[in-house]
Structure formats: structure tokens, C-alpha cells
């Protein structure tokens, strides 16, 4: 029995977005770390 209420669907989509944004942040942080290391 899947909960088809809009609230649960919203929760799922926000969790997905959070995962994606955190992955993007890790990428940008890694890139920033690389450039900072090059500057030194």
C-alpha cells in the first residue's frame, strides 16, 4: 500500500533534491580545494 497523498510525494521530492544538492556541494568544494591548493 503506497501512500499517494501529496504530502508524502512532496517529502520524497525534497529528499531527492537534498541528495542532489549535497552531491553538487561536494563537487564544488573539491574543485575549490584544488584551485586553492594550486594558488598556494
C-alpha positions, -999 to +999 in steps of 0.1 A: +000+000+000+018+031-012+009+064+004-003+085-026-010+117-005+006+148-020+024+154+013+044+121+011+052+128-026+064+162-017+086+147+010+102+123-014+110+150-040+126+173-014+147+144-001+159+138-037+167+174-042+186+175-009+207+145-020+214+161-054+224+195-039+247+179-013+264+159-041+268+192-060+282+209-030+308+182-025+319+186-062+322+223-059+341+220-026+365+195-041+371+219-071+376+248-047+401+228-027+420+220-059+422+256-070+432+268-035+460+242-035+472+255-069+472+291-057+495+282-028 
